[in-house]
Every structure is written in C-alpha cells, then in structure tokens.
Amino acid sequence: MNKTVQHSLILGFALFAIYFGAGNLIFPPSIGNASGTNWIPALIGFCVTGIALPLLAVIAILNAGGRFEELTRPISPWFYKAFNLLLMVGIGMFVTIPRMAATTHELGVYTLFPQVPSIVTIIVFFAISFYFAMDQSNVIEKIGKFLTPLLVLILLFIVGKGIFNPIGTPVATDLKSPFSNAFISAYQTGDVVTGIFCAPIFIAAILSYGYKGKEMRKIAITGTVIAGAGLLIVYGGLLYIGASGSGMFPKDMDSTALVSELVNHLLGSSGAVALSIAIALACLTSAIGVIAVIAEFLNDLTKNKFGYRVWALIVCLTGIAIGSLGVENIINYTLWIFLALYPVAIVLVFLGLFRKIIPNPGSYRGAILLTFIVSILGTLGATGIHLSAVQSFISMLPFSANGFSWLVPAIIGFILGTIIYKTISIKKDQDPTIELLENE
C-alpha cells in the first residue's frame, strides 16, 4: 500500500472514530424505532445533520486555511473566542464528553459487570482519555491506527447481523415528520460542532505527513469521503435495526435500554460483549479528540498560563463530575444548548463552504445575527419559559413547524447585512471623515 492511500485510510478512520461517539450509537436506533416504516426519510434527515454537515464543516475549515478563527474573522475578532467558548464549554465539556463516559458505563461496563459503580467506570474512562490526549501531536494517528479498526469491525458485525437477519419487520408509527424529527434529533450527536472542533487537528495531521497545497486538499477530501462512507453504512444499519424492532419496543423507550435490548435480541449473550467493546472504543476515540481540541483552545485563550496538559486534566475532571449524572439526565438538561447554538454552527459551515463568493463581511454578520436571535427565541420554550408573543412570532416563520424557523431569517440577514455593509462602505468612500471619526 503506497503512503498516500495509507495516510488517507488512517485519516479517514480517525475522523470516523472522532465523529462516532456516544450519541451516534444511541440516537439512530431510537430514531428508527420511532419512525418504523418511515425509516428511510428518517435516515436521510439524520444523515444530513449527522454526516453531510459535519463533513462539510471540515471542508469549510479547510477553505479558511485550517483555522476556525479565520472562518469567523469576517464577523468580528471577538466572535471566535466567544462562540468557540460557548461551543467548547457549553457543548464539549458539559455535554459531549461527559455523555461519552456515562454511555460507556450504561451500555458497556454495566451490561457485563453490573456490580461496578458508575463512578469507577467514569474515572477509568477519563484516565485512559487523558493518557492518549496528553500527546497532542499524535492524537489523530493513534486513533486512526490503533483504536478505530477494531471499532469498525465490531460495528460492521452488529450492523450486518441486523440487516441480513433482522429481529422483526418495521411497523407504521404515529410519527408525523420523520425527516425533520431525525434532522433535529441528530443535533444531539454534536457532530457539526465536533467537525468544527476537530477539523484543525485533522488538517494539522495532514500537514504533519508533509502534504501541501492541492495535494493536502485532495487527502483531506479523500479522508472525509472515507469517514462519510463508514458513517453512512453504520448509521443506516443502526437506524434500520431500530426500525425492525418498532413492533416490539415502545417508541419512548429509554435510548440506552433500547440499544441494549436490540443487540441482545440480535446476538444473544455474545452481543453484550461486542456492544460493550464497541461502546468503549467509540466513546474513547471521540472523547480523546474533543479533549485535545478543547484543551488546546483554552490554553491559547489563557495565553499558555496553565499549559495544555493542565487544561486537558481540567476537562477530564469536569467530565467525571457531570458524567456521574447518567446519560438520560445529561440529554434532558442539555437539549436547549443544542437548539440555541446548532443553527448558528450550521450557518457558519455554509458561509465557510462558499467563502470565496460571499459578497462582504456584512453578509456573515447579518446571517449569524438573525440566526442567533431566532434560535434563542425558539429555545425559550425548551427551557420552560413560555411567552405567547414570542411563540406566536416563531410559529409564523416559514418551516417553523419542522424545526427550521431560523432558515429564512438567516437568508434575510445575509441579504440585509450585505446591503447595509455595502451602503456604509460607499458612504465611507465618499466621505473619508466618517472613517477618521470611527478610528478616533
């Protein structure tokens, strides 16, 4: 195998593993179970949020020179730090990483060793994660070479069994909008955010192999395609497995319990072992990558005051504290965070993809501002704050019934921002004193 192919596979496997964490194993079967015979539209919706957008996030960061800071530069110098802090602390530290540890216990260790307390599993989980994340420069290679191949084999075994020897036949359910339900449910995988987080270290790994320019871009795209193909096969299989059990399990069944029951029906007692190993590997690979990125960001933000390893340790200790709450509690208390921040992340990805043809910085600012305002207003209900005027306004927006109330405002903000910025620029050109007064 030549080096280019080898490197592409390592990078693709590593990216697959970083994306495939706790939520990626929990949510597809649950969505399939709720969708029943409509599992195909549900799969399309899940794949848009869970595969297409996360992988496009890598390309968006690549277009910005491999730096999220550069992607957000047209908005404002402070936006990168503020939004990244919200993403990394609000979603990364307080949701994604702790949930991985809790899932490892509930779906992995507990099924084999029910006498082991969750806190023991969680401490061991973060000890291993910290060990791998300490060596910041080789995180991607370690994941791609050593942890991912075994994970892929186990997942393919479970998925293959579920497809070729299903436990049942999908039945019709009362779910009205399987596509939009899956699209929004996939927010909780956190993968668009993970893409934004991990794209810089993915691109840095390509550069470390010595690739530059067009060659680097080719390797990056090849790696994302490999990761995307793997995710599509696994997500499709897991979602179908959930759909095949739609006549056996209630659609509101606890997500972790459903996965455990489905695998038990498919593989019997051996399934518990396979699932436990898959869960541990999936969660570890994702946690290691995200811990490395968050620690690096916080270290840069504090100007190396504490050091990368200290921040990695702080992230792990936070994960231990929150992970002990359990998977369902973490999912329930964090939904509003995703509803508020995810649309902004999605809009940023598209702005990054079409970076070269965006008219001016006002386009970025208008699109992000209106998206954020509408997302915040739409999230109030999820936090228990019910304001009739706000809810009436949100309900009047196009596509709000399907969870996309932010879409049209983002487009309007893009257009208005472009026009306003251009108008101000023309006035500055006509009257230079305006710019002088602003500078003073």
C-alpha positions as CSV (number, residue, x, y, z in Angstrom):
1,M,0.0,0.0,0.0
2,N,1.5,3.4,-1.0
3,K,1.8,6.1,1.6
4,T,-0.9,8.3,0.1
5,V,-3.5,5.5,0.4
6,Q,-2.3,4.5,3.8
7,H,-2.4,8.1,5.1
8,S,-5.9,8.6,3.6
9,L,-7.2,5.5,5.4
10,I,-5.6,6.4,8.7
11,L,-7.0,9.9,8.5
12,G,-10.4,8.7,7.3
13,F,-10.6,6.1,10.1
14,A,-9.6,8.7,12.7
15,L,-12.2,11.2,11.5
16,F,-14.9,8.4,11.5
17,A,-13.9,7.5,15.1
18,I,-13.9,11.0,16.4
19,Y,-17.4,11.6,15.0
20,F,-18.7,8.2,16.1
21,G,-19.2,8.8,19.8
22,A,-22.0,8.2,22.4
23,G,-24.8,9.9,20.6
24,N,-24.0,8.2,17.3
25,L,-24.7,4.8,18.7
26,I,-27.7,5.8,20.9
27,F,-29.8,8.0,18.6
28,P,-30.1,6.1,15.3
29,P,-31.8,3.0,16.8
30,S,-34.1,5.3,18.8
31,I,-35.0,7.3,15.7
32,G,-35.5,4.2,13.7
33,N,-37.8,2.7,16.4
34,A,-39.9,5.9,16.4
35,S,-40.1,6.1,12.6
36,G,-40.9,2.4,11.8
37,T,-41.8,2.0,8.1
38,N,-40.7,5.6,7.5
39,W,-37.2,4.8,8.4
40,I,-35.8,5.9,5.0
41,P,-36.9,9.6,5.3
42,A,-35.6,9.5,8.9
43,L,-32.2,8.1,7.7
44,I,-32.0,10.9,5.1
45,G,-32.7,13.5,7.8
46,F,-30.2,12.0,10.2
47,C,-27.5,11.8,7.6
48,V,-27.9,15.4,6.6
49,T,-27.2,16.5,10.1
50,G,-25.0,13.6,11.2
51,I,-22.9,13.1,8.1
52,A,-23.2,15.8,5.4
53,L,-23.0,18.9,7.6
54,P,-20.2,17.6,9.9
55,L,-18.0,16.6,6.9
56,L,-18.8,19.9,5.2
57,A,-17.6,21.6,8.4
58,V,-14.1,20.1,7.7
59,I,-14.2,21.5,4.2
60,A,-15.3,24.9,5.5
61,I,-12.4,25.0,7.9
62,L,-10.1,23.8,5.1
63,N,-11.3,26.7,3.0
64,A,-10.4,29.0,5.9
65,G,-6.8,27.8,6.0
66,G,-7.4,25.2,8.6
67,R,-8.4,27.6,11.3
68,F,-11.8,28.2,12.9
69,E,-10.6,31.7,13.8
70,E,-10.1,32.5,10.2
71,L,-13.6,31.2,9.3
72,T,-15.2,33.6,11.8
73,R,-12.9,36.6,11.1
74,P,-15.4,38.5,8.8
75,I,-17.9,38.5,11.7
76,S,-15.7,40.1,14.4
77,P,-12.4,39.4,16.2
78,W,-14.2,38.6,19.4
79,F,-16.8,36.3,17.9
80,Y,-14.3,33.4,17.5
81,K,-13.4,33.4,21.2
82,A,-17.0,34.0,22.4
83,F,-18.7,31.4,20.2
84,N,-15.9,28.9,20.5
85,L,-16.1,29.2,24.3
86,L,-19.8,28.6,24.2
87,L,-19.4,25.5,21.9
88,M,-16.4,24.0,23.7
89,V,-17.6,24.6,27.3
90,G,-21.4,24.6,26.8
91,I,-21.4,21.5,24.5
92,G,-18.0,19.9,24.6
93,M,-17.2,20.0,28.3
94,F,-20.7,19.9,29.7
95,V,-22.4,17.6,27.2
96,T,-20.4,15.6,24.7
97,I,-17.5,14.4,26.8
98,P,-19.4,13.5,30.0
99,R,-22.1,11.7,28.0
100,M,-19.5,9.5,26.4
101,A,-18.2,8.4,29.8
102,A,-21.8,7.8,31.1
103,T,-22.7,5.8,27.9
104,T,-19.6,3.7,28.3
105,H,-20.8,2.6,31.7
106,E,-24.5,2.2,31.0
107,L,-24.2,0.4,27.7
108,G,-20.7,-1.1,28.1
109,V,-19.4,-1.9,31.6
110,Y,-22.8,-2.3,33.4
111,T,-24.1,-4.9,31.0
112,L,-21.1,-7.1,31.7
113,F,-20.2,-6.1,35.3
114,P,-23.4,-4.7,37.0
115,Q,-21.7,-4.6,40.3
116,V,-19.2,-2.0,39.2
117,P,-20.2,1.6,40.3
118,S,-20.6,4.1,37.5
119,I,-18.0,6.5,39.1
120,V,-15.3,3.8,38.8
121,T,-16.0,3.4,35.1
122,I,-16.1,7.1,34.5
123,I,-12.8,7.7,36.4
124,V,-11.1,4.9,34.4
125,F,-12.6,6.2,31.1
126,F,-11.1,9.7,31.7
127,A,-7.8,8.3,32.9
128,I,-7.4,6.5,29.6
129,S,-8.6,9.5,27.6
130,F,-6.1,11.8,29.4
131,Y,-3.3,9.4,28.7
132,F,-4.0,9.5,24.9
133,A,-4.8,13.2,24.8
134,M,-1.6,14.2,26.6
135,D,0.4,13.6,23.4
136,Q,-1.3,16.3,21.4
137,S,0.8,15.9,18.3
138,N,-0.1,12.3,17.7
139,V,-3.8,12.2,18.7
140,I,-5.1,11.6,15.1
141,E,-2.6,8.9,14.2
142,K,-3.1,7.0,17.5
143,I,-6.8,7.0,17.0
144,G,-6.7,6.1,13.3
145,K,-4.1,3.3,13.6
146,F,-4.9,1.6,16.8
147,L,-8.4,2.2,18.1
148,T,-10.6,2.6,15.0
149,P,-10.0,-0.7,13.1
150,L,-11.4,-2.8,16.0
151,L,-14.3,-0.5,16.4
152,V,-15.2,-0.6,12.7
153,L,-15.1,-4.5,12.7
154,I,-17.4,-4.8,15.7
155,L,-19.9,-2.2,14.3
156,L,-19.9,-3.9,10.9
157,F,-20.6,-7.2,12.6
158,I,-23.6,-5.8,14.6
159,V,-25.0,-3.9,11.6
160,G,-24.5,-6.9,9.2
161,K,-26.4,-9.2,11.6
162,G,-29.2,-6.6,11.9
163,I,-29.6,-6.1,8.2
164,F,-29.3,-9.7,7.0
165,N,-31.1,-11.3,10.0
166,P,-33.5,-8.7,11.3
167,I,-35.3,-9.2,14.6
168,G,-38.6,-8.1,13.1
169,T,-40.3,-6.0,10.4
170,P,-40.8,-2.2,10.6
171,V,-44.4,-1.2,11.5
172,A,-46.2,2.1,10.9
173,T,-45.9,4.6,13.7
174,D,-47.7,7.9,14.5
175,L,-44.6,10.0,13.9
176,K,-45.7,12.8,11.6
177,S,-42.4,14.2,10.3
178,P,-39.7,11.5,10.3
179,F,-37.3,13.6,8.3
180,S,-37.4,16.8,10.4
181,N,-37.6,14.7,13.6
182,A,-34.4,12.9,12.7
183,F,-32.7,16.1,11.4
184,I,-33.3,17.9,14.7
185,S,-32.6,14.8,16.9
186,A,-29.2,14.5,15.2
187,Y,-28.3,17.9,16.7
188,Q,-27.6,15.9,19.9
189,T,-24.9,13.9,18.3
190,G,-23.0,17.2,18.4
191,D,-21.2,16.2,15.1
192,V,-21.4,19.6,13.4
193,V,-19.7,21.1,16.4
194,T,-17.3,18.2,16.5
195,G,-16.4,18.9,12.9
196,I,-15.7,22.5,13.7
197,F,-13.7,21.4,16.8
198,C,-11.6,18.7,15.2
199,A,-11.1,19.9,11.7
200,P,-8.0,21.9,12.7
201,I,-6.2,18.9,14.2
202,F,-7.3,16.7,11.2
203,I,-5.8,19.3,8.9
204,A,-2.7,19.6,11.1
205,A,-2.2,15.8,10.9
206,I,-2.3,16.0,7.1
207,L,0.4,18.8,7.2
208,S,2.5,16.7,9.5
209,Y,2.6,14.0,6.8
210,G,4.2,16.6,4.5
211,Y,1.3,17.3,2.2
212,K,0.7,20.8,1.0
213,G,-1.5,22.8,-1.4
214,K,-3.6,20.8,-3.8
215,E,-2.2,17.5,-2.5
216,M,-3.2,18.4,1.1
217,R,-6.7,19.3,-0.1
218,K,-7.0,16.0,-2.0
219,I,-6.0,14.0,1.0
220,A,-8.4,15.9,3.2
221,I,-11.4,15.4,0.9
222,T,-10.5,11.7,0.5
223,G,-10.3,11.3,4.2
224,T,-13.7,12.9,4.7
225,V,-15.2,10.7,2.0
226,I,-13.9,7.5,3.7
227,A,-15.3,8.7,7.0
228,G,-18.6,9.6,5.4
229,A,-18.9,6.2,3.8
230,G,-18.3,4.5,7.1
231,L,-20.8,6.6,8.9
232,L,-23.5,6.1,6.3
233,I,-23.1,2.3,6.5
234,V,-23.2,2.2,10.3
235,Y,-25.9,4.8,10.7
236,G,-28.1,3.2,8.1
237,G,-27.7,-0.2,9.7
238,L,-28.3,1.0,13.3
239,L,-31.4,3.0,12.2
240,Y,-32.8,0.1,10.3
241,I,-32.2,-2.2,13.3
242,G,-34.2,0.2,15.4
243,A,-37.0,0.3,12.8
244,S,-37.1,-3.5,12.7
245,G,-37.8,-3.5,16.4
246,S,-40.6,-0.9,16.1
247,G,-43.2,-3.5,16.6
248,M,-41.5,-4.9,19.7
249,F,-40.5,-1.8,21.8
250,P,-42.3,1.4,22.7
251,K,-41.1,4.5,20.8
252,D,-40.5,6.4,24.0
253,M,-38.3,3.7,25.5
254,D,-35.0,4.9,27.1
255,S,-32.4,5.3,24.4
256,T,-29.6,3.3,26.1
257,A,-32.0,0.5,27.2
258,L,-33.3,0.2,23.6
259,V,-29.9,-0.2,22.1
260,S,-29.0,-2.9,24.7
261,E,-32.3,-4.8,24.1
262,L,-31.9,-4.6,20.3
263,V,-28.3,-6.0,20.4
264,N,-29.3,-8.7,22.9
265,H,-32.1,-9.9,20.5
266,L,-29.7,-9.9,17.6
267,L,-26.6,-11.5,19.1
268,G,-27.7,-13.0,22.4
269,S,-25.2,-13.1,25.3
270,S,-22.3,-12.5,22.9
271,G,-23.9,-9.3,21.8
272,A,-23.4,-7.8,25.2
273,V,-19.6,-8.3,24.9
274,A,-19.5,-6.9,21.4
275,L,-21.6,-3.9,22.3
276,S,-19.5,-3.2,25.4
277,I,-16.3,-3.1,23.4
278,A,-17.8,-1.1,20.6
279,I,-19.2,1.5,23.1
280,A,-16.0,1.8,24.9
281,L,-14.0,2.3,21.7
282,A,-16.5,4.7,20.1
283,C,-16.7,6.9,23.2
284,L,-13.0,6.8,23.9
285,T,-12.0,7.8,20.3
286,S,-14.4,10.7,20.3
287,A,-13.5,11.9,23.8
288,I,-9.8,11.9,23.1
289,G,-10.1,14.1,20.0
290,V,-12.5,16.5,21.7
291,I,-10.5,16.8,24.9
292,A,-7.4,17.6,22.8
293,V,-9.1,20.4,20.9
294,I,-10.8,22.0,24.0
295,A,-7.6,21.9,26.0
296,E,-5.7,23.5,23.1
297,F,-8.3,26.2,22.7
298,L,-8.4,27.0,26.5
299,N,-4.6,27.0,26.6
300,D,-4.4,29.5,23.8
301,L,-7.3,31.6,25.3
302,T,-5.4,31.9,28.6
303,K,-2.1,32.6,26.7
304,N,-0.3,29.4,27.9
305,K,-0.8,30.4,31.6
306,F,-1.5,26.8,32.8
307,G,-0.4,24.7,29.9
308,Y,-2.1,22.2,27.6
309,R,-1.9,19.2,29.9
310,V,-3.4,21.1,32.8
311,W,-6.4,22.1,30.7
312,A,-6.8,18.5,29.5
313,L,-6.9,17.4,33.1
314,I,-9.5,20.1,34.0
315,V,-11.7,18.9,31.1
316,C,-11.4,15.3,32.3
317,L,-12.2,16.2,35.9
318,T,-15.3,18.2,34.7
319,G,-16.3,15.2,32.7
320,I,-16.1,12.9,35.8
321,A,-18.4,15.3,37.8
322,I,-21.1,15.6,35.1
323,G,-20.8,12.1,33.7
324,S,-21.9,10.7,37.0
325,L,-25.4,12.2,36.4
326,G,-26.2,9.5,33.8
327,V,-27.0,9.6,30.1
328,E,-30.7,10.4,30.1
329,N,-30.2,13.3,32.7
330,I,-27.4,14.8,30.5
331,I,-29.6,14.5,27.4
332,N,-32.6,16.1,29.1
333,Y,-30.8,19.1,30.6
334,T,-28.7,19.9,27.6
335,L,-31.3,19.9,24.7
336,W,-31.7,23.7,24.9
337,I,-28.0,24.2,24.4
338,F,-28.1,22.4,21.1
339,L,-31.3,24.2,20.0
340,A,-29.7,27.6,20.7
341,L,-26.2,27.0,19.2
342,Y,-26.5,24.4,16.5
343,P,-28.3,26.6,13.8
344,V,-25.5,29.2,14.2
345,A,-22.9,26.4,13.7
346,I,-24.8,25.2,10.6
347,V,-24.9,28.7,9.0
348,L,-21.2,29.1,9.8
349,V,-20.4,25.9,7.9
350,F,-22.3,27.1,4.8
351,L,-20.7,30.5,4.9
352,G,-17.3,28.7,5.1
353,L,-18.1,26.5,2.1
354,F,-19.0,29.5,-0.1
355,R,-16.4,31.7,1.4
356,K,-14.9,32.8,-2.0
357,I,-18.2,34.1,-3.3
358,I,-19.6,35.8,-0.1
359,P,-20.0,39.5,-1.1
360,N,-18.7,41.1,2.1
361,P,-18.3,40.8,5.9
362,G,-21.9,42.2,6.4
363,S,-23.2,39.0,4.8
364,Y,-21.7,37.0,7.6
365,R,-22.8,39.4,10.3
366,G,-26.4,39.6,9.2
367,A,-26.9,35.9,8.7
368,I,-25.3,35.0,12.0
369,L,-27.1,37.7,14.0
370,L,-30.6,36.9,12.8
371,T,-30.0,33.1,13.1
372,F,-28.8,33.5,16.7
373,I,-31.8,35.8,17.7
374,V,-34.4,33.4,16.2
375,S,-32.6,30.3,17.8
376,I,-32.6,31.9,21.2
377,L,-36.2,32.9,20.9
378,G,-37.2,29.4,19.7
379,T,-35.2,27.8,22.6
380,L,-37.1,29.6,25.3
381,G,-39.9,27.0,25.3
382,A,-37.4,24.2,25.8
383,T,-36.1,26.0,28.9
384,G,-39.6,26.3,30.4
385,I,-40.1,30.0,29.6
386,H,-43.3,30.3,27.7
387,L,-44.0,33.7,26.2
388,S,-47.1,33.7,24.0
389,A,-45.9,36.7,21.8
390,V,-42.6,35.0,21.2
391,Q,-44.2,31.6,20.4
392,S,-46.7,33.2,18.0
393,F,-43.9,35.0,16.2
394,I,-41.8,31.9,15.9
395,S,-44.8,29.8,14.7
396,M,-45.4,32.4,11.9
397,L,-41.9,31.9,10.4
398,P,-41.6,29.6,7.4
399,F,-40.6,26.0,8.2
400,S,-41.0,26.5,12.0
401,A,-43.3,23.5,12.2
402,N,-40.4,21.4,11.0
403,G,-37.9,22.9,13.4
404,F,-36.2,25.2,10.8
405,S,-37.6,28.6,12.0
406,W,-34.0,30.0,11.7
407,L,-33.6,29.2,8.0
408,V,-35.4,32.2,6.3
409,P,-34.1,34.7,8.9
410,A,-30.6,33.5,8.1
411,I,-31.2,34.2,4.4
412,I,-32.8,37.6,5.1
413,G,-30.0,38.5,7.5
414,F,-27.5,37.6,4.8
415,I,-29.2,39.9,2.2
416,L,-29.7,42.8,4.6
417,G,-26.2,42.5,6.0
418,T,-24.7,42.6,2.5
419,I,-26.7,45.7,1.6
420,I,-26.1,47.6,4.8
421,Y,-22.3,46.9,4.7
422,K,-22.1,47.9,1.1
423,T,-24.1,51.1,1.7
424,I,-21.8,52.1,4.7
425,S,-18.7,51.3,2.6
426,I,-19.9,53.6,-0.2
427,K,-20.5,56.4,2.3
428,K,-17.0,56.0,3.7
429,D,-15.5,56.2,0.2
430,Q,-17.5,59.4,-0.5
431,D,-16.7,61.0,2.9
432,P,-13.3,59.8,4.4
433,T,-14.0,61.8,7.6
434,I,-16.5,59.1,8.6
435,E,-13.7,56.5,8.9
436,L,-11.4,59.0,10.7
437,L,-14.1,59.7,13.3
438,E,-14.6,56.0,13.8
439,N,-10.9,55.4,14.3
440,E,-10.8,58.2,16.9
